Every structure is written in C-alpha cells, then in structure tokens.
C-alpha cells in the first residue's frame, strides 16, 4: 500500500486573499502613512509656491495697471486743461472779432452816409485842397519876386495863414466827426424803432 502524501500549504495568516496582504505590520502601516503624508505635504508646498508665484505676477500686473491708469488720468487732466484754455482763447477771439465787425460796420455806415452828402464831400475835398493850393501860391509868389524883397515877411504871413487853415481843417474834421456820430445815432434809433414795431 502506497503511503498518502499530503502537500504543505502556507498558513492562512501568511496567504494573501483577494490581493490584500494581511501580513503588513503596524510599522509598515506607519511608514506608509508617513510616506503618504510627506507626499501630500510636498504637493501642498508645490501648490503654495505656485500660488505665491501667481499672486506675485498678479501684484506686478496690478501695479502696472495702476501706473498706466494714473498716467491716463494725468494725460486726461492735462488735455482737459488745454481744452479749457483753448475755449477761453477762442471765446476771446470771437469777442474781439465781433467788436471789430461792429467797428467796421459803423465805419461803413459813416462812409456810406458821407458819400451821400455832397456838402460833406465838398468840405473833405476842400480841406485837402486848401493846403496844396496855398503851397502852390507861395511857390508862385517866390518865383515872381525874383529880387526876394520882403520875402521873410511874406513867408511869415503865409505860414500864419497855413496855421489858420490847419486849425480850420481840424475844426471841420471835428464837426464832421460829430455829424457822423449824430447820423450813426439816428440810424441806431431808427433800427431800434423798427425792431420794436
């Protein structure tokens, strides 16, 4: 009779079931936990460093944006100041142009009025011709009196007459100005009356 040979199997405590090794000791578990914790801390450290780097980039970008914003504000303030200055200058120029147009209009009215007054035309033309005629008369007298007798006294007399004529010319110009002002005032009154009516 052949003896029965029973094979040797490992004990249940040493055999892994379903891929799990039940023979892990508490020290192994502590070491594994320590390793997992170290890896977790390392990942947290890397993430923290990445966040700090990203925050630093954001701070620098924010600072750059603030500088650009401040520069834009200063440029806008400068442009607004320049625009206000230009507006004031343009307003002054418009006022000056308006005043100049008013003066020119008054002068044109006066000129138009005087050009329609034959008497005033004769006065203005006569005032300009008086001195010329007097000087021509003096020249003719000097040429006629070749011996120059009494030249000094006659010259003085002619000069006195010239002064009188100049004075009269000034008076006539003043009268002309008064007359022109009166005509302008009358035209303004008539224009006002037309606007009222």
C-alpha positions in Angstrom: 0.0 0.0 0.0 1.4 3.4 -1.1 1.5 5.9 1.7 -0.6 9.1 1.2 1.5 12.3 0.8 -0.3 15.4 2.0 1.2 18.6 0.4 2.3 21.5 2.7 0.3 24.7 2.3 1.1 28.0 4.0 -1.0 29.0 6.9 -4.0 31.3 6.4 -2.3 34.2 8.1 0.5 34.3 5.6 -1.6 33.9 2.5 -2.9 37.0 0.7 -6.6 36.9 -0.1 -8.1 38.9 -2.9 -4.8 40.7 -3.4 -4.6 42.1 0.1 -1.5 41.2 2.2 -2.7 40.7 5.8 0.8 40.2 6.9 1.5 44.0 6.9 2.8 45.1 10.3 1.9 48.3 12.2 5.3 49.6 11.5 4.7 49.2 7.7 1.4 51.0 8.1 3.1 53.9 9.9 5.8 54.1 7.3 3.2 54.0 4.5 1.2 56.7 6.2 4.3 58.8 6.8 5.2 58.5 3.1 1.7 59.5 2.1 1.7 62.4 4.4 5.1 63.5 3.1 3.9 63.3 -0.4 0.8 65.3 0.5 2.8 67.9 2.2 5.1 68.2 -0.8 2.1 68.6 -3.1 0.7 71.3 -0.8 4.1 73.0 -0.7 4.4 73.0 -4.5 0.8 74.3 -4.9 1.5 77.0 -2.3 4.7 78.1 -4.1 2.8 78.1 -7.4 0.0 80.3 -5.9 2.6 82.7 -4.4 4.3 83.0 -7.8 0.9 83.6 -9.5 0.0 86.1 -6.8 3.3 87.9 -7.3 2.6 88.1 -11.1 -0.9 89.4 -10.3 0.6 92.1 -7.9 3.1 93.2 -10.6 0.4 93.3 -13.2 -2.0 95.2 -10.9 0.8 97.7 -10.1 1.5 98.2 -13.8 -2.2 98.7 -14.5 -2.4 101.3 -11.7 0.6 103.2 -13.1 -1.0 103.2 -16.6 -4.3 104.3 -15.1 -2.6 107.2 -13.2 -0.8 108.2 -16.4 -4.0 108.2 -18.3 -5.7 110.3 -15.7 -2.9 112.8 -15.7 -3.0 112.9 -19.5 -6.8 113.4 -19.4 -6.4 116.2 -16.9 -3.8 117.9 -19.0 -5.9 117.6 -22.1 -9.0 119.0 -20.3 -6.9 122.0 -19.0 -5.6 122.6 -22.5 -9.2 122.4 -23.9 -10.5 124.8 -21.3 -7.6 127.2 -22.2 -8.4 126.9 -25.9 -12.1 127.5 -25.3 -11.3 130.7 -23.3 -8.9 131.8 -26.1 -11.5 131.1 -28.8 -14.1 133.0 -26.8 -11.8 136.0 -26.5 -11.1 135.9 -30.2 -14.8 135.6 -31.1 -15.5 138.6 -28.9 -12.7 140.6 -30.5 -13.9 139.6 -34.0 -17.4 140.7 -33.0 -16.2 144.0 -31.7 -14.1 144.5 -34.9 -17.1 143.7 -37.1 -19.1 146.3 -35.1 -16.5 149.0 -35.6 -16.1 148.2 -39.3 -19.9 148.2 -39.7 -20.1 151.6 -38.0 -17.3 152.9 -40.3 -19.1 151.5 -43.3 -22.3 153.2 -42.3 -20.4 156.5 -41.8 -18.6 156.2 -45.1 -21.9 155.4 -46.9 -23.6 158.3 -45.2 -20.8 160.7 -46.0 -20.6 159.5 -49.6 -24.3 160.5 -50.0 -23.8 164.0 -48.6 -22.5 166.4 -51.3 -21.8 169.2 -48.8 -19.6 167.0 -46.6 -17.8 165.7 -49.7 -17.0 169.2 -50.7 -15.8 170.0 -47.2 -13.5 167.0 -47.0 -12.2 167.6 -50.5 -11.7 171.3 -49.9 -9.8 170.7 -46.7 -7.3 168.5 -48.5 -7.0 171.0 -51.4 -6.6 174.2 -49.3 -3.1 173.4 -48.1 -2.0 172.3 -51.6 -3.3 175.5 -53.2 -1.7 177.6 -50.5 1.7 176.0 -51.0 1.4 176.4 -54.8 0.5 180.0 -54.3 3.6 180.5 -52.1 5.8 178.9 -54.7 4.4 181.1 -57.4 4.9 184.3 -55.4 8.5 183.3 -54.7 9.2 182.7 -58.4 7.6 186.0 -59.3 9.6 188.0 -56.8 13.0 187.4 -58.2 14.6 190.1 -56.1 13.3 188.4 -52.9 12.2 191.8 -51.4 10.1 191.3 -48.3 10.4 187.6 -48.7 10.7 186.9 -45.0 7.6 189.0 -44.0 5.5 187.4 -46.7 6.7 184.0 -45.8 5.7 184.6 -42.2 2.3 185.8 -43.4 1.8 182.7 -45.5 2.9 180.4 -42.6 0.4 182.2 -40.4 -2.3 181.6 -42.9 -1.3 178.0 -43.2 -1.7 177.6 -39.4 -5.1 179.2 -39.6 -6.1 176.9 -42.4 -4.8 173.8 -40.5 -6.8 174.9 -37.4 -9.9 175.3 -39.5 -9.2 171.9 -41.1 -9.1 170.4 -37.6 -12.4 172.1 -36.6 -14.0 170.9 -39.8 -12.9 167.3 -39.1 -14.3 167.6 -35.6 -17.6 168.9 -36.9 -17.5 166.0 -39.4 -17.0 163.5 -36.6 -19.8 165.0 -34.6 -22.1 164.9 -37.6 -21.1 161.3 -38.4 -21.8 160.3 -34.8 -25.2 162.0 -34.9 -26.0 160.2 -38.2 -25.0 156.8 -36.6 -27.1 157.5 -33.5 -30.0 158.4 -35.7 -29.6 155.2 -37.7 -29.4 153.1 -34.5 -32.5 154.8 -33.2 -34.4 154.1 -36.4 -33.2 150.4 -36.3 -34.4 150.1 -32.7 -37.8 151.6 -33.6 -38.1 149.1 -36.5 -37.3 146.2 -34.2 -39.9 147.4 -31.6 -42.6 147.9 -34.3 
